Amino acid sequence: MLYSQLFSRTSKDIPSDETSKNAQLLIRAGYIHKEMAGVYSFLPLGYKVLQNIIHIIREEMDKIGGNEMLMSSLQDPSIWKKSNRWTDNKDVDAWFTTKLKNDTELGLGFTHEEDITNIASKFVKSYKNLPLLAYQFQNKFRNETRAKSGIMRTREFIMKDLYSFARDEEEHEILYNRVADAYKIIFKRLGIGDKTYKTFASGGVFSKYSHEYQTLCEAGEDEIYVCDRLGMAINKEVYNDEVLADLGVGKDELRVAPASEVGNIFSLGTRFSSALDLKYKNEKGEEKEVVMGSYGIGPARVMGIIAELISDDRGLIWPTEIAPYALYLVSLHKEKGDEVYNYSEEIYNVLRGSGVDVMWDDRESAAGEKLADADLIGIPVRVLVSTKTIEQGGVEIKERVASQTEIVTKEQFLKSWTEACN
């Protein structure tokens, strides 16, 4: 990508209507655009990061046997009425609803248990059809009273929601733990594994506990009790002597920390299968209700938390797997066609031809502006070409997190990066 062709631009000004660090940085660096309170558009750089996060989640969901699909945002009230969640729901105030021209009321989905259960009832008939895992990435809508925290809490957001279908509780536990293991891998790949804890929370009527995945973050809205010995945490709402005894944790080994929820996993039991007639026949021909689970991760929320945590006073610092580009090529040429420009163009073409994802700052701008933008945008590795580097036989390499630079030959640089992609 040529910077001169990039749709968005960086800004030196901190948005006056944003108090969260993630929104300030992402807007200044040209990753997102604020449409209104709690609603953001993802610009080309931001969309690439978001898609890289989704790609990681998708890979790990596929590895455990997940079937990706896409359900509708518009929700039929008749299905939700069967589960008593159309009106009898603690989240009912968060619903966005709309009407058709014939005055029929519809809901804009903020979760999809009813929809997926209704769909599954058309295909699951026998024990031979189970177990199953189905998931989607889809826009959700929540009528938040007060949207805040940048892209960490919005009124429209993308959610990865996966649903499990099992023959019995034992099989459900196997699926549940399989997803939990996948989540651990996901958060490690996203660069926040060391700050993210599987957190015990209330399981409601279906199980003793559910689990949240909470990432330590000063901007977080939650408070958790962390046990470093066990590498787990307890949600403030379920913190009591009974839970501590059950988990084998002493009060003296817990530390309180602010955190933000990045994912959750719930056992649903037969609540939705019972309401929407999702049954199967076992080996004896007996009808049984399917046991279900629900598992969510918010990719954009994760992106906001990473921006909060992995950044400095100069800008963003993206982990390699989710960065919009692998390399940021800075060319300190005076005009198009001069020696530095041509040298940079040759490097850019070789990298692109070898499949290296690179952004080239080909603008005729001051060196200070280009270097400041490189730091703000936060691509992991900066490659600088100038008259000085050419005289020294190559290019200057600097990792975003490093304080030192290194001069390497052009041939050495190109060989290492092109071989890494082949």
Contacts in CASP RR format, 6 or more apart in sequence:
PFRMAT RR
TARGET T0000
AUTHOR 0000-0000-0000
METHOD contacts of the structure
MODEL  1
MLYSQLFSRTSKDIPSDETSKNAQLLIRAGYIHKEMAGVYSFLPLGYKVL
QNIIHIIREEMDKIGGNEMLMSSLQDPSIWKKSNRWTDNKDVDAWFTTKL
KNDTELGLGFTHEEDITNIASKFVKSYKNLPLLAYQFQNKFRNETRAKSG
IMRTREFIMKDLYSFARDEEEHEILYNRVADAYKIIFKRLGIGDKTYKTF
ASGGVFSKYSHEYQTLCEAGEDEIYVCDRLGMAINKEVYNDEVLADLGVG
KDELRVAPASEVGNIFSLGTRFSSALDLKYKNEKGEEKEVVMGSYGIGPA
RVMGIIAELISDDRGLIWPTEIAPYALYLVSLHKEKGDEVYNYSEEIYNV
LRGSGVDVMWDDRESAAGEKLADADLIGIPVRVLVSTKTIEQGGVEIKER
VASQTEIVTKEQFLKSWTEACN
1 325 0 8 1.000
1 358 0 8 1.000
1 359 0 8 1.000
1 360 0 8 1.000
2 359 0 8 1.000
2 360 0 8 1.000
2 362 0 8 1.000
3 359 0 8 1.000
3 360 0 8 1.000
3 361 0 8 1.000
3 362 0 8 1.000
3 363 0 8 1.000
4 362 0 8 1.000
4 363 0 8 1.000
6 44 0 8 1.000
6 45 0 8 1.000
6 359 0 8 1.000
7 43 0 8 1.000
7 44 0 8 1.000
8 30 0 8 1.000
8 31 0 8 1.000
8 33 0 8 1.000
8 43 0 8 1.000
8 44 0 8 1.000
8 45 0 8 1.000
9 30 0 8 1.000
10 28 0 8 1.000
10 29 0 8 1.000
10 30 0 8 1.000
10 373 0 8 1.000
10 376 0 8 1.000
10 377 0 8 1.000
11 27 0 8 1.000
11 28 0 8 1.000
11 30 0 8 1.000
12 28 0 8 1.000
13 28 0 8 1.000
14 24 0 8 1.000
14 28 0 8 1.000
15 23 0 8 1.000
15 24 0 8 1.000
15 27 0 8 1.000
15 28 0 8 1.000
15 34 0 8 1.000
17 34 0 8 1.000
18 24 0 8 1.000
18 27 0 8 1.000
18 34 0 8 1.000
18 150 0 8 1.000
19 148 0 8 1.000
20 148 0 8 1.000
20 149 0 8 1.000
20 150 0 8 1.000
20 152 0 8 1.000
20 219 0 8 1.000
20 308 0 8 1.000
21 219 0 8 1.000
21 307 0 8 1.000
21 308 0 8 1.000
21 311 0 8 1.000
22 149 0 8 1.000
22 150 0 8 1.000
22 151 0 8 1.000
22 152 0 8 1.000
22 219 0 8 1.000
22 303 0 8 1.000
22 304 0 8 1.000
22 305 0 8 1.000
22 307 0 8 1.000
22 308 0 8 1.000
23 32 0 8 1.000
23 34 0 8 1.000
23 40 0 8 1.000
23 149 0 8 1.000
23 150 0 8 1.000
23 151 0 8 1.000
25 307 0 8 1.000
25 311 0 8 1.000
25 315 0 8 1.000
25 316 0 8 1.000
25 376 0 8 1.000
26 32 0 8 1.000
26 46 0 8 1.000
26 151 0 8 1.000
26 303 0 8 1.000
26 304 0 8 1.000
26 307 0 8 1.000
26 316 0 8 1.000
27 33 0 8 1.000
27 34 0 8 1.000
28 315 0 8 1.000
28 376 0 8 1.000
29 45 0 8 1.000
29 315 0 8 1.000
29 316 0 8 1.000
29 376 0 8 1.000
29 377 0 8 1.000
29 378 0 8 1.000
30 43 0 8 1.000
30 45 0 8 1.000
30 46 0 8 1.000
30 377 0 8 1.000
31 42 0 8 1.000
31 43 0 8 1.000
31 45 0 8 1.000
31 46 0 8 1.000
31 49 0 8 1.000
31 316 0 8 1.000
32 40 0 8 1.000
32 41 0 8 1.000
32 42 0 8 1.000
32 43 0 8 1.000
32 46 0 8 1.000
32 151 0 8 1.000
33 40 0 8 1.000
33 41 0 8 1.000
33 43 0 8 1.000
34 40 0 8 1.000
35 41 0 8 1.000
37 147 0 8 1.000
37 155 0 8 1.000
38 144 0 8 1.000
38 147 0 8 1.000
38 148 0 8 1.000
38 150 0 8 1.000
38 153 0 8 1.000
38 154 0 8 1.000
38 155 0 8 1.000
38 156 0 8 1.000
39 147 0 8 1.000
39 154 0 8 1.000
39 155 0 8 1.000
39 156 0 8 1.000
40 150 0 8 1.000
40 151 0 8 1.000
40 154 0 8 1.000
40 300 0 8 1.000
42 50 0 8 1.000
42 300 0 8 1.000
44 324 0 8 1.000
45 324 0 8 1.000
45 377 0 8 1.000
46 303 0 8 1.000
46 324 0 8 1.000
48 324 0 8 1.000
48 325 0 8 1.000
49 303 0 8 1.000
49 318 0 8 1.000
49 322 0 8 1.000
49 323 0 8 1.000
49 324 0 8 1.000
50 158 0 8 1.000
50 299 0 8 1.000
50 300 0 8 1.000
50 303 0 8 1.000
52 321 0 8 1.000
52 322 0 8 1.000
52 323 0 8 1.000
52 324 0 8 1.000
53 190 0 8 1.000
53 299 0 8 1.000
53 302 0 8 1.000
53 303 0 8 1.000
53 322 0 8 1.000
54 137 0 8 1.000
54 158 0 8 1.000
54 160 0 8 1.000
54 299 0 8 1.000
56 186 0 8 1.000
56 189 0 8 1.000
56 190 0 8 1.000
56 321 0 8 1.000
56 322 0 8 1.000
57 137 0 8 1.000
57 160 0 8 1.000
57 186 0 8 1.000
57 297 0 8 1.000
57 299 0 8 1.000
58 68 0 8 1.000
58 137 0 8 1.000
60 182 0 8 1.000
60 183 0 8 1.000
60 185 0 8 1.000
60 186 0 8 1.000
60 189 0 8 1.000
61 68 0 8 1.000
61 133 0 8 1.000
61 135 0 8 1.000
61 160 0 8 1.000
61 162 0 8 1.000
61 182 0 8 1.000
62 68 0 8 1.000
63 182 0 8 1.000
64 133 0 8 1.000
64 178 0 8 1.000
64 179 0 8 1.000
64 181 0 8 1.000
64 182 0 8 1.000
65 133 0 8 1.000
66 133 0 8 1.000
66 134 0 8 1.000
66 135 0 8 1.000
66 162 0 8 1.000
67 132 0 8 1.000
67 133 0 8 1.000
67 134 0 8 1.000
67 135 0 8 1.000
68 134 0 8 1.000
68 135 0 8 1.000
68 136 0 8 1.000
68 137 0 8 1.000
69 134 0 8 1.000
69 135 0 8 1.000
69 136 0 8 1.000
70 136 0 8 1.000
70 137 0 8 1.000
70 138 0 8 1.000
71 112 0 8 1.000
71 115 0 8 1.000
71 116 0 8 1.000
71 119 0 8 1.000
71 136 0 8 1.000
71 138 0 8 1.000
72 115 0 8 1.000
73 108 0 8 1.000
73 109 0 8 1.000
73 138 0 8 1.000
73 139 0 8 1.000
73 140 0 8 1.000
73 141 0 8 1.000
74 98 0 8 1.000
74 106 0 8 1.000
74 107 0 8 1.000
74 108 0 8 1.000
74 109 0 8 1.000
75 106 0 8 1.000
75 107 0 8 1.000
75 108 0 8 1.000
75 109 0 8 1.000
75 114 0 8 1.000
75 115 0 8 1.000
76 106 0 8 1.000
77 86 0 8 1.000
77 105 0 8 1.000
77 106 0 8 1.000
77 107 0 8 1.000
79 114 0 8 1.000
79 115 0 8 1.000
79 118 0 8 1.000
79 276 0 8 1.000
80 86 0 8 1.000
80 114 0 8 1.000
81 87 0 8 1.000
82 114 0 8 1.000
82 275 0 8 1.000
82 276 0 8 1.000
83 113 0 8 1.000
83 114 0 8 1.000
83 271 0 8 1.000
83 272 0 8 1.000
83 275 0 8 1.000
83 276 0 8 1.000
84 275 0 8 1.000
85 92 0 8 1.000
85 114 0 8 1.000
86 92 0 8 1.000
89 95 0 8 1.000
91 110 0 8 1.000
91 142 0 8 1.000
93 143 0 8 1.000
93 145 0 8 1.000
94 110 0 8 1.000
94 142 0 8 1.000
94 143 0 8 1.000
94 144 0 8 1.000
95 107 0 8 1.000
95 108 0 8 1.000
95 110 0 8 1.000
95 143 0 8 1.000
96 107 0 8 1.000
96 108 0 8 1.000
96 109 0 8 1.000
96 110 0 8 1.000
96 141 0 8 1.000
96 142 0 8 1.000
96 143 0 8 1.000
96 155 0 8 1.000
97 105 0 8 1.000
97 106 0 8 1.000
97 107 0 8 1.000
97 108 0 8 1.000
98 105 0 8 1.000
98 106 0 8 1.000
98 107 0 8 1.000
98 108 0 8 1.000
99 105 0 8 1.000
99 106 0 8 1.000
100 106 0 8 1.000
108 141 0 8 1.000
109 140 0 8 1.000
109 141 0 8 1.000
110 140 0 8 1.000
110 141 0 8 1.000
110 142 0 8 1.000
111 140 0 8 1.000
111 161 0 8 1.000
111 294 0 8 1.000
112 136 0 8 1.000
112 138 0 8 1.000
112 161 0 8 1.000
112 163 0 8 1.000
113 163 0 8 1.000
113 268 0 8 1.000
113 272 0 8 1.000
113 292 0 8 1.000
113 294 0 8 1.000
114 272 0 8 1.000
114 275 0 8 1.000
114 276 0 8 1.000
116 134 0 8 1.000
116 163 0 8 1.000
117 163 0 8 1.000
117 272 0 8 1.000
117 273 0 8 1.000
117 275 0 8 1.000
117 276 0 8 1.000
117 278 0 8 1.000
117 292 0 8 1.000
118 276 0 8 1.000
120 132 0 8 1.000
120 134 0 8 1.000
120 163 0 8 1.000
120 165 0 8 1.000
120 278 0 8 1.000
120 290 0 8 1.000
121 276 0 8 1.000
121 277 0 8 1.000
121 278 0 8 1.000
121 279 0 8 1.000
123 129 0 8 1.000
124 130 0 8 1.000
124 132 0 8 1.000
124 165 0 8 1.000
124 278 0 8 1.000
124 280 0 8 1.000
124 290 0 8 1.000
125 280 0 8 1.000
125 281 0 8 1.000
126 280 0 8 1.000
126 281 0 8 1.000
127 167 0 8 1.000
127 280 0 8 1.000
127 281 0 8 1.000
127 282 0 8 1.000
127 283 0 8 1.000
129 280 0 8 1.000
130 165 0 8 1.000
130 166 0 8 1.000
130 167 0 8 1.000
130 171 0 8 1.000
130 280 0 8 1.000
130 290 0 8 1.000
131 164 0 8 1.000
131 165 0 8 1.000
131 166 0 8 1.000
131 167 0 8 1.000
131 171 0 8 1.000
131 174 0 8 1.000
131 175 0 8 1.000
132 164 0 8 1.000
132 165 0 8 1.000
133 162 0 8 1.000
133 163 0 8 1.000
133 164 0 8 1.000
133 165 0 8 1.000
133 175 0 8 1.000
133 179 0 8 1.000
134 162 0 8 1.000
134 163 0 8 1.000
134 165 0 8 1.000
135 160 0 8 1.000
135 161 0 8 1.000
135 162 0 8 1.000
135 163 0 8 1.000
135 295 0 8 1.000
136 160 0 8 1.000
136 161 0 8 1.000
137 158 0 8 1.000
137 159 0 8 1.000
137 160 0 8 1.000
137 299 0 8 1.000
138 158 0 8 1.000
138 159 0 8 1.000
138 161 0 8 1.000
139 156 0 8 1.000
139 157 0 8 1.000
139 158 0 8 1.000
139 159 0 8 1.000
140 156 0 8 1.000
140 157 0 8 1.000
140 158 0 8 1.000
140 159 0 8 1.000
141 155 0 8 1.000
141 156 0 8 1.000
142 155 0 8 1.000
142 157 0 8 1.000
143 155 0 8 1.000
144 153 0 8 1.000
144 154 0 8 1.000
144 155 0 8 1.000
147 153 0 8 1.000
147 154 0 8 1.000
147 155 0 8 1.000
149 219 0 8 1.000
149 220 0 8 1.000
149 221 0 8 1.000
149 260 0 8 1.000
150 304 0 8 1.000
151 157 0 8 1.000
151 300 0 8 1.000
151 301 0 8 1.000
151 303 0 8 1.000
151 304 0 8 1.000
152 219 0 8 1.000
152 220 0 8 1.000
152 260 0 8 1.000
152 301 0 8 1.000
152 304 0 8 1.000
152 305 0 8 1.000
152 308 0 8 1.000
153 221 0 8 1.000
153 301 0 8 1.000
154 300 0 8 1.000
157 298 0 8 1.000
157 300 0 8 1.000
157 301 0 8 1.000
158 298 0 8 1.000
158 299 0 8 1.000
158 300 0 8 1.000
159 296 0 8 1.000
159 297 0 8 1.000
159 298 0 8 1.000
159 299 0 8 1.000
160 296 0 8 1.000
160 297 0 8 1.000
160 298 0 8 1.000
160 299 0 8 1.000
161 294 0 8 1.000
161 295 0 8 1.000
161 296 0 8 1.000
162 179 0 8 1.000
162 294 0 8 1.000
162 295 0 8 1.000
162 296 0 8 1.000
163 292 0 8 1.000
163 293 0 8 1.000
163 294 0 8 1.000
163 295 0 8 1.000
164 172 0 8 1.000
164 175 0 8 1.000
164 176 0 8 1.000
164 179 0 8 1.000
164 292 0 8 1.000
164 293 0 8 1.000
164 294 0 8 1.000
164 295 0 8 1.000
165 278 0 8 1.000
165 290 0 8 1.000
165 291 0 8 1.000
165 292 0 8 1.000
166 172 0 8 1.000
166 174 0 8 1.000
166 175 0 8 1.000
166 290 0 8 1.000
166 291 0 8 1.000
166 292 0 8 1.000
167 280 0 8 1.000
167 282 0 8 1.000
167 288 0 8 1.000
167 290 0 8 1.000
167 291 0 8 1.000
168 288 0 8 1.000
168 291 0 8 1.000
169 269 0 8 1.000
169 291 0 8 1.000
171 291 0 8 1.000
172 267 0 8 1.000
172 269 0 8 1.000
172 291 0 8 1.000
172 292 0 8 1.000
172 293 0 8 1.000
175 293 0 8 1.000
176 265 0 8 1.000
176 267 0 8 1.000
176 293 0 8 1.000
179 265 0 8 1.000
179 295 0 8 1.000
180 198 0 8 1.000
180 211 0 8 1.000
180 265 0 8 1.000
183 198 0 8 1.000
183 213 0 8 1.000
183 263 0 8 1.000
183 265 0 8 1.000
183 295 0 8 1.000
183 297 0 8 1.000
184 193 0 8 1.000
184 198 0 8 1.000
186 297 0 8 1.000
187 193 0 8 1.000
187 196 0 8 1.000
187 213 0 8 1.000
187 215 0 8 1.000
187 262 0 8 1.000
189 321 0 8 1.000
190 302 0 8 1.000
190 306 0 8 1.000
190 319 0 8 1.000
190 321 0 8 1.000
190 322 0 8 1.000
191 306 0 8 1.000
191 310 0 8 1.000
191 319 0 8 1.000
191 321 0 8 1.000
192 215 0 8 1.000
192 262 0 8 1.000
192 302 0 8 1.000
192 305 0 8 1.000
192 306 0 8 1.000
192 309 0 8 1.000
192 310 0 8 1.000
193 215 0 8 1.000
195 215 0 8 1.000
195 216 0 8 1.000
195 217 0 8 1.000
195 309 0 8 1.000
196 213 0 8 1.000
196 214 0 8 1.000
196 215 0 8 1.000
196 216 0 8 1.000
196 262 0 8 1.000
197 213 0 8 1.000
197 214 0 8 1.000
197 215 0 8 1.000
197 216 0 8 1.000
197 224 0 8 1.000
197 226 0 8 1.000
197 231 0 8 1.000
197 232 0 8 1.000
197 233 0 8 1.000
197 259 0 8 1.000
198 211 0 8 1.000
198 212 0 8 1.000
198 213 0 8 1.000
198 231 0 8 1.000
198 232 0 8 1.000
198 233 0 8 1.000
199 211 0 8 1.000
199 212 0 8 1.000
199 213 0 8 1.000
199 214 0 8 1.000
199 224 0 8 1.000
199 232 0 8 1.000
199 233 0 8 1.000
199 234 0 8 1.000
199 235 0 8 1.000
199 259 0 8 1.000
200 209 0 8 1.000
200 211 0 8 1.000
200 232 0 8 1.000
200 233 0 8 1.000
200 234 0 8 1.000
200 235 0 8 1.000
200 238 0 8 1.000
200 243 0 8 1.000
200 247 0 8 1.000
201 209 0 8 1.000
201 210 0 8 1.000
201 211 0 8 1.000
201 212 0 8 1.000
201 235 0 8 1.000
201 237 0 8 1.000
201 238 0 8 1.000
201 264 0 8 1.000
202 209 0 8 1.000
202 210 0 8 1.000
202 235 0 8 1.000
202 237 0 8 1.000
202 238 0 8 1.000
203 209 0 8 1.000
203 210 0 8 1.000
203 266 0 8 1.000
203 267 0 8 1.000
204 210 0 8 1.000
205 271 0 8 1.000
206 266 0 8 1.000
206 267 0 8 1.000
206 268 0 8 1.000
206 269 0 8 1.000
206 271 0 8 1.000
207 267 0 8 1.000
207 269 0 8 1.000
208 246 0 8 1.000
209 238 0 8 1.000
210 264 0 8 1.000
210 265 0 8 1.000
210 266 0 8 1.000
210 267 0 8 1.000
211 264 0 8 1.000
211 265 0 8 1.000
212 235 0 8 1.000
212 261 0 8 1.000
212 263 0 8 1.000
212 264 0 8 1.000
213 261 0 8 1.000
213 262 0 8 1.000
213 263 0 8 1.000
213 264 0 8 1.000
213 297 0 8 1.000
214 222 0 8 1.000
214 224 0 8 1.000
214 233 0 8 1.000
214 235 0 8 1.000
214 259 0 8 1.000
214 260 0 8 1.000
214 261 0 8 1.000
214 262 0 8 1.000
215 259 0 8 1.000
215 260 0 8 1.000
215 261 0 8 1.000
215 262 0 8 1.000
215 305 0 8 1.000
215 309 0 8 1.000
216 226 0 8 1.000
216 257 0 8 1.000
216 258 0 8 1.000
216 259 0 8 1.000
217 258 0 8 1.000
217 259 0 8 1.000
217 260 0 8 1.000
217 305 0 8 1.000
217 308 0 8 1.000
217 309 0 8 1.000
218 258 0 8 1.000
218 308 0 8 1.000
219 258 0 8 1.000
219 260 0 8 1.000
219 308 0 8 1.000
220 258 0 8 1.000
220 259 0 8 1.000
220 260 0 8 1.000
221 260 0 8 1.000
222 235 0 8 1.000
222 236 0 8 1.000
222 258 0 8 1.000
222 259 0 8 1.000
222 260 0 8 1.000
222 261 0 8 1.000
223 236 0 8 1.000
223 256 0 8 1.000
223 257 0 8 1.000
223 258 0 8 1.000
223 259 0 8 1.000
224 233 0 8 1.000
224 234 0 8 1.000
224 235 0 8 1.000
224 236 0 8 1.000
224 256 0 8 1.000
224 257 0 8 1.000
224 259 0 8 1.000
225 233 0 8 1.000
225 234 0 8 1.000
225 235 0 8 1.000
225 236 0 8 1.000
225 239 0 8 1.000
225 254 0 8 1.000
225 255 0 8 1.000
225 256 0 8 1.000
226 232 0 8 1.000
226 233 0 8 1.000
226 254 0 8 1.000
226 255 0 8 1.000
226 256 0 8 1.000
226 257 0 8 1.000
227 233 0 8 1.000
227 234 0 8 1.000
227 249 0 8 1.000
227 253 0 8 1.000
227 254 0 8 1.000
228 253 0 8 1.000
228 255 0 8 1.000
229 253 0 8 1.000
230 247 0 8 1.000
230 249 0 8 1.000
232 247 0 8 1.000
233 259 0 8 1.000
234 243 0 8 1.000
234 244 0 8 1.000
234 247 0 8 1.000
234 249 0 8 1.000
234 254 0 8 1.000
244 250 0 8 1.000
244 251 0 8 1.000
260 301 0 8 1.000
260 305 0 8 1.000
261 301 0 8 1.000
262 297 0 8 1.000
262 298 0 8 1.000
262 301 0 8 1.000
262 302 0 8 1.000
262 305 0 8 1.000
263 296 0 8 1.000
263 297 0 8 1.000
263 298 0 8 1.000
264 295 0 8 1.000
264 296 0 8 1.000
265 293 0 8 1.000
265 294 0 8 1.000
265 295 0 8 1.000
265 296 0 8 1.000
266 293 0 8 1.000
266 294 0 8 1.000
266 295 0 8 1.000
267 293 0 8 1.000
268 291 0 8 1.000
268 292 0 8 1.000
268 293 0 8 1.000
268 294 0 8 1.000
269 291 0 8 1.000
269 292 0 8 1.000
269 293 0 8 1.000
270 289 0 8 1.000
270 290 0 8 1.000
270 291 0 8 1.000
270 292 0 8 1.000
271 292 0 8 1.000
272 278 0 8 1.000
272 292 0 8 1.000
273 279 0 8 1.000
273 289 0 8 1.000
273 290 0 8 1.000
273 291 0 8 1.000
273 292 0 8 1.000
274 289 0 8 1.000
278 289 0 8 1.000
278 290 0 8 1.000
278 292 0 8 1.000
279 287 0 8 1.000
279 288 0 8 1.000
279 289 0 8 1.000
279 290 0 8 1.000
280 287 0 8 1.000
280 288 0 8 1.000
280 290 0 8 1.000
281 287 0 8 1.000
281 288 0 8 1.000
282 288 0 8 1.000
303 322 0 8 1.000
306 318 0 8 1.000
306 319 0 8 1.000
306 322 0 8 1.000
307 316 0 8 1.000
310 316 0 8 1.000
310 317 0 8 1.000
310 318 0 8 1.000
310 319 0 8 1.000
311 317 0 8 1.000
314 372 0 8 1.000
314 375 0 8 1.000
314 376 0 8 1.000
315 375 0 8 1.000
315 376 0 8 1.000
315 377 0 8 1.000
315 378 0 8 1.000
316 376 0 8 1.000
316 377 0 8 1.000
316 378 0 8 1.000
317 378 0 8 1.000
317 380 0 8 1.000
317 400 0 8 1.000
317 401 0 8 1.000
318 324 0 8 1.000
318 378 0 8 1.000
318 379 0 8 1.000
318 380 0 8 1.000
318 400 0 8 1.000
319 380 0 8 1.000
320 326 0 8 1.000
320 380 0 8 1.000
323 378 0 8 1.000
323 379 0 8 1.000
323 380 0 8 1.000
324 359 0 8 1.000
324 377 0 8 1.000
324 379 0 8 1.000
325 357 0 8 1.000
325 358 0 8 1.000
325 359 0 8 1.000
325 379 0 8 1.000
326 356 0 8 1.000
326 357 0 8 1.000
326 358 0 8 1.000
326 379 0 8 1.000
326 380 0 8 1.000
326 381 0 8 1.000
327 351 0 8 1.000
327 356 0 8 1.000
327 357 0 8 1.000
327 358 0 8 1.000
327 359 0 8 1.000
327 379 0 8 1.000
327 380 0 8 1.000
327 381 0 8 1.000
327 382 0 8 1.000
327 383 0 8 1.000
327 417 0 8 1.000
328 358 0 8 1.000
328 359 0 8 1.000
328 361 0 8 1.000
328 374 0 8 1.000
328 377 0 8 1.000
328 378 0 8 1.000
328 379 0 8 1.000
328 381 0 8 1.000
328 382 0 8 1.000
328 383 0 8 1.000
329 344 0 8 1.000
329 347 0 8 1.000
329 348 0 8 1.000
329 351 0 8 1.000
329 358 0 8 1.000
329 359 0 8 1.000
329 360 0 8 1.000
329 361 0 8 1.000
329 383 0 8 1.000
329 385 0 8 1.000
330 361 0 8 1.000
330 370 0 8 1.000
330 371 0 8 1.000
330 374 0 8 1.000
330 382 0 8 1.000
330 383 0 8 1.000
330 384 0 8 1.000
330 385 0 8 1.000
331 340 0 8 1.000
331 341 0 8 1.000
331 344 0 8 1.000
331 360 0 8 1.000
331 361 0 8 1.000
331 362 0 8 1.000
331 385 0 8 1.000
332 340 0 8 1.000
332 367 0 8 1.000
332 370 0 8 1.000
332 384 0 8 1.000
332 385 0 8 1.000
332 386 0 8 1.000
332 387 0 8 1.000
333 339 0 8 1.000
333 340 0 8 1.000
333 341 0 8 1.000
333 344 0 8 1.000
333 364 0 8 1.000
333 385 0 8 1.000
334 340 0 8 1.000
334 364 0 8 1.000
335 341 0 8 1.000
335 364 0 8 1.000
336 362 0 8 1.000
336 364 0 8 1.000
339 387 0 8 1.000
339 390 0 8 1.000
340 385 0 8 1.000
340 386 0 8 1.000
340 387 0 8 1.000
340 390 0 8 1.000
341 362 0 8 1.000
343 385 0 8 1.000
343 390 0 8 1.000
343 410 0 8 1.000
344 360 0 8 1.000
344 362 0 8 1.000
344 385 0 8 1.000
345 360 0 8 1.000
347 383 0 8 1.000
347 385 0 8 1.000
347 395 0 8 1.000
347 410 0 8 1.000
347 413 0 8 1.000
347 414 0 8 1.000
348 358 0 8 1.000
348 360 0 8 1.000
350 414 0 8 1.000
350 418 0 8 1.000
351 358 0 8 1.000
351 414 0 8 1.000
351 417 0 8 1.000
351 418 0 8 1.000
352 358 0 8 1.000
354 417 0 8 1.000
354 418 0 8 1.000
354 421 0 8 1.000
354 422 0 8 1.000
355 421 0 8 1.000
356 417 0 8 1.000
356 418 0 8 1.000
356 420 0 8 1.000
356 421 0 8 1.000
359 377 0 8 1.000
359 379 0 8 1.000
361 370 0 8 1.000
361 373 0 8 1.000
361 374 0 8 1.000
363 370 0 8 1.000
367 386 0 8 1.000
371 382 0 8 1.000
374 382 0 8 1.000
375 400 0 8 1.000
378 400 0 8 1.000
379 400 0 8 1.000
380 399 0 8 1.000
380 400 0 8 1.000
381 397 0 8 1.000
381 398 0 8 1.000
381 399 0 8 1.000
381 400 0 8 1.000
382 397 0 8 1.000
382 398 0 8 1.000
382 399 0 8 1.000
382 400 0 8 1.000
383 395 0 8 1.000
383 396 0 8 1.000
383 397 0 8 1.000
383 413 0 8 1.000
384 395 0 8 1.000
384 396 0 8 1.000
384 397 0 8 1.000
384 398 0 8 1.000
384 405 0 8 1.000
385 394 0 8 1.000
385 395 0 8 1.000
385 396 0 8 1.000
386 396 0 8 1.000
389 395 0 8 1.000
389 396 0 8 1.000
389 407 0 8 1.000
392 407 0 8 1.000
393 407 0 8 1.000
393 409 0 8 1.000
393 410 0 8 1.000
394 407 0 8 1.000
394 408 0 8 1.000
394 409 0 8 1.000
394 410 0 8 1.000
394 413 0 8 1.000
395 407 0 8 1.000
395 408 0 8 1.000
395 410 0 8 1.000
395 413 0 8 1.000
396 405 0 8 1.000
396 406 0 8 1.000
396 407 0 8 1.000
397 405 0 8 1.000
397 406 0 8 1.000
397 407 0 8 1.000
397 408 0 8 1.000
397 413 0 8 1.000
398 404 0 8 1.000
398 405 0 8 1.000
398 406 0 8 1.000
END
